[in-house]
């Protein structure tokens, strides 16, 4: 009898210990691209997340942080499989990351149906901002259309009357084109939507020839990652510099600029782009993030990294507000919506669809004091801007 009682006590103790162990950590899954040429973006995000965890001592309130990275391979089906693994096998509390809109759209249901929290650190497809909005979805970036909407406003301000448009043919590319067309008051004289994915089109000679012959005042493009560097090089080789002004979103950034500088493509200096963040934003959180990233990696972080850093800090703010009790989903949700943390972009708020309401800036490519190419803010184009799909969200 005594032995039976002791065995029962040991089993009960083991169960109790297991319960305590689970309550002592917050589990975060991070989905990004860590293979294929697009891995350069994923590495920037990973570097930034690791820096964020170091800055918080790998703690969120009373909880340790358990972080699991997964590689989506730049493919929606792989992204969904990896997301399923995080949700079902790893039983994470939060899933974040997601560079690509088509990967996020393929993966979101797995997270949201399991009553987990999904924090997009980059992708902001119109679908999930509007009719497919969800109480457990939040963004630490923007809705896709907003950045090109800011560019459209800038084009109006500078007197551009006609435009040729180029972007990859996938969810985000379509949002980018729709965004600039929604605010640009001039004429779009031509448009090319090019092949995207793991075998994305990187030869733009035919499209650039069409753009040149269109007679448009300017060229607007969206080409993230490796495609951006390839495009800029070919734009300069095609003799369009000084003939057709170039305006970009998510193309000329801290990932592309070191390679463009190494290649001597000085035509990119002085070019303009729009974004909600820049390395030169003067607040304590951003200055610490940028300076320590520079010291560690020898290059500037990108907006992908800044948004990933913010995603970790957003989650931390919510975990601390509920004192580590992640079982109270309503309280966690309310805490996330407050966005009560020191964002590297400065203070922002959430709309009804859980997309940020924030400023968008015009940035210019410049050379810093040590000769490195980077961006600086020239002006504020949109102030406290809310995306156009919030009206379709019924939350």
N, C-alpha and C positions, 0 to 999 in steps of 0.2 A: 504493500500500500504506500509506504514511504517512498519507494523507488518510483512508483507511478506518479506520485505527487511531484517529485523532483523533475521527472521528465516533462510533465505538463508545464511546470514553471519555466523550464528551459525553453520550451517551444513558445510559450507566451512572451518570454523575454526576447527571443529572437524576432518574433513578429513586431514587438514594440520597437526594437532597435531598427528594424527595417523601415518602419513607419517614420521614425525620427530622421533616418538617413535621407529618405525621399524629401522630407520637409526642409532639409538643410540646404537644398540647392534649387536654383532656377535653371531650367534646361532650355537652351536656345539653339535652334537649327538655323544654319545660314546657307542658303542656296545661291551659288554663283557659278561663273564659268572659270574653271581652273585648267582646262586643256583647250586645244585649238588655238589659232592666233588671237582669239578674243580673250584669252587668259590674261593678257596684260591688264584688262579692266578688272577681272576678278582678283588679281594679285593686289591691285591698288585698294580694293575694298577689303580684302583680307588683312593687309597691312594696317589699315585704318581701324578695323575692328580690334585687332590685337593691341594697338596703341590705346584704344579706348579702355579695354579691359585692364591694361597696365595702369592707366590713370585712375581707375576706380578700385584698384587693389583686388581685382577679380571678385568683388563683393557687390551685391545689391541689397542694401539694408542688412537684415540678418542672414541672408542667403549667399552661399558661394555660387559662382557661375560655372555651369557646365556648357561649353560651346561645342557644337558639332558642325563642321563644314561639309558640304556636299557639292559635287561638281555636276552641273546640268549638261555639260558637253555641248552647249549652244543649241540644244534640241528640246522641244516641248515634251516629247514622250519620255526622254530621260529625266528631265526636270520633274515631271509628275511622279515618276517611279521613285526618285530620290526624296521627294516631298512625302510620298506615301510611307516611305521607310522612316522618316523623321517622326511622323505623326503616329504610326501604328507600332513600330518596333522600338523606337527610342522614347516615345511618349513625351515629346518636348512640350513646353508650355507656350513658347513663341516660335514662329517661323518667320525669318526675315531674309534680306538679300534681294535677289531677283533683278538682274540687269534688264532682261528682255521682256517686252509686253506679251509676246506669244507664249513664252514659258510661264509667266505669271498667270495668264488666263487659263492655261492647261492645268495648273497646279492649285489654284485658289480653292476650288471646291473641296479638295481633300482636307485642307486645313480648316476651312470654315464649317464644313459638315461635322467635323470632330469637335467643334466648340473650342478650338484653339484660337490664339490671336495671330494674325498675319500682318506684318509690318513691311511694306515694300520700301526698300532703300533706294530704288531707282525707278523701275517701270511704273507708269501711271496711265494705263489704257483707259480710253473714254468709257468703255463698257462698265468697268468696276467703279468709276466715278459717278455713273448715272444709274441706270435701271438695275444693275447688278451690285449696287452698293450693299454693304453688310455691316452690322454693328461691330463685328470683330475684326474688320479690316481698317488699317490706318496706313498712311504714307508718311515717310520722313523726307520726301523729295518734292514732288509736284505732280499735277496732272499733265499728260504729254503735250496738250495743246498750248499750255500757258507760255512756255518759253518762246515758241515761234509767234505767238500772239504779240508778245513784247517786241519781237523783231519787226513784225508788221507795223506796229506803231512807230518804231524808230524809222523805218523806211518812209513812212508818211512825213515824219518830221524833217527828214533830210531831202525831201522833194523827189524821191525816186518815183518815176511814172510807170515803168514797165519792168517786168521780172520774168526770168526763166527759172523754173523750179526743178530740183532733182532730189530724190530720196529713195531709200530701199523700199521694196514692195512687201511690207509686213505691217502689223498693227500699229506700231509706233510711227513708222514712216508715213502712214496714212494720216495719223493724228497730227504729225508735224506739218504736213502740207495743208491740212484743213485749218490748222491753227493760224498759219501765216496768211492764208487766203481770207480768213474771217475778219482780219483787221486791216490788211493792206488795201488801200483805196485805188491803187492804180490797176493796170492790166497785166494779167499773166499771159505771156505770149507763147509759152511752151512748157511742157512738163514731162519728165521721164521718171518712171518708177522702176528701179533696177532690181535684179535678182538678189536675194538675201539668204542667209543661213550659213551653214558650215562651208558651203561652196559659193560664197557670195561673190558677185561680180566685182572685180577690182580694176578692170580696164574700162575707162570712161571716155576713150577717144572719140567714139561715134557720138555720144551724147554731148560732149563739149563742142564738137563741130556744129551740131544742131543749135546749141545755145548761142554760139558765136554768130551764126547766120540769122538768128531770130531777130536781131536788132534790139533786143531788150537792153535796158539801162544797166541792169544788175543781175547777178546770179545768186539764188538762195539755195543752200544745200544743207542736208542733214545726213552725215555719214560718221557714225561712232566707231571708235576703236581703230583697227588696222586700215579699214576702208577710208577713214578720214585722212590719214597720212598719204595713202595712195592717190586720193583725189587731189589734195593740195599740190602734190608734185606734178601731176598731169595738167592741172589748171595752169601752173606756171610754164610748163613745157609747151602748152598749146598757145602761148603768147597772149593770154587773156588778161594778164596783169596790166593794169593801166588802161585797158580797153573795156572790160566789163567788171565792175566792182563786185567783190565777193562778200556775201553776208552768210554767216553760218550759225547753226545751233548744234551743240553736242559733237562738234567736229574738230575745232581748234581748241584743245584743252591741254591740261598738264600731262596727259598721256602722250598726245601727239607731238607737243612742242619740242621735247628733247630730240626726237628723231628728225623733226623738220630742221632744227638748228644744226644737228650733226650733218644733215644733207645740204646745208647751206641755202635753204629755201627762204631767203630773207624777204621774199615778197609777202610773207604772212605777217611780218611786223607792221603794225598799224591797222591790221584788219579788225573788224568789229564782230562781236557776238553777244548774245544775251544769255543771262543766267541768274539764278536766285542766290548764288554764292560766288565768292571770289577769294583768293588767298589773302588779299589786302583788306578784308573787312576788319575794322578795328574794334574788336571786343576781346576780353581776356580768354574766353574759351577758344576762339579761332586762332588767336596769336599763339597760344600754347600748342594747339593741334598742329598748325603749320610749321612752327619753328622746330618742334620735336620730330615731326615727320621728315623735314628737310635734313636735320642732323643725322637721323637714322638711315635714310634711304638715298640721300644725295640729290633729291629732286622734289619738286612740289607735289603735294597731293592733288588729286582731281576732285571734281564735284562728286564723282561716284564715291570716293573715299570720305568726303565730308558728310554726305548723306548717310553712309554706313556708320560713321562715328556717331552721328546724331541718333540713328536708330537704337544703338546700344544705350545712349544716355536717356532716350525717351523711355525705353523699357525699364531702366534703372529708376527713373522718376516714379513710374507706376508701382513697381515692386515696393519701393520705400513708402509710398503713400498708404499701401494696404498692409504695411509691416510684414511683408513676406507671405501673407495669406492669399495665395493664388486661387484658392477654391471659391472665393467670392468674385465671380466673373463680372457682376454688375459694378462692383467697386473698382476692379482693375480697369474695366472699360471707361468708367468715369475719370479715373486717374490719367489714363492715356489721353483722353480728350482735352485735359487741361494743358497738356504740353508744358508742364511746369519744370523746365530745366533750361540750362544755359546753352542754347543752340549756337553752333558755330556761325550760323547765318544771322543771328540776332533773334529777337522775340518774334514768334509767329503764333497763329491760332488755328484751330480746326473748324472747317465748315460742317454742315450737316452730313456731308458724305465722307467725312474724315480725311479730306484732302487739305493740305495747308493753305491758309490765306496769308500771303506774304508779298514782299517786294521783289521786283525783277529789275535787273540792272543792265545797262549797256557796258560791256567790257572791251578794252582794247589790248591787243597783244603788244607787249613792250619788253624791253631788256632791263633786268634788275641791276642793282649796284654791283653785282658780281658777274655780270655778263650772261646770266641765265634768262632764257625767254620765259615769260609768264604773262599773266593778265592783270590789268588794274581796272577799277570801276571808273567810268567816265561820268555816268549820270544814272538817275533812277527813272526807269521808263514807266513802270506800273507800280502803284502803291497799294498795299493790302489787297492784292488781286485774288479774286475767287474764280475758280474754273467755271466754264459755261454749262457743265453737265450736272452741277449740284441741284439744279431745278428739277432734274429727272429722278433724283434720289428721294425715296419716300420715307426715309428714316426721320 
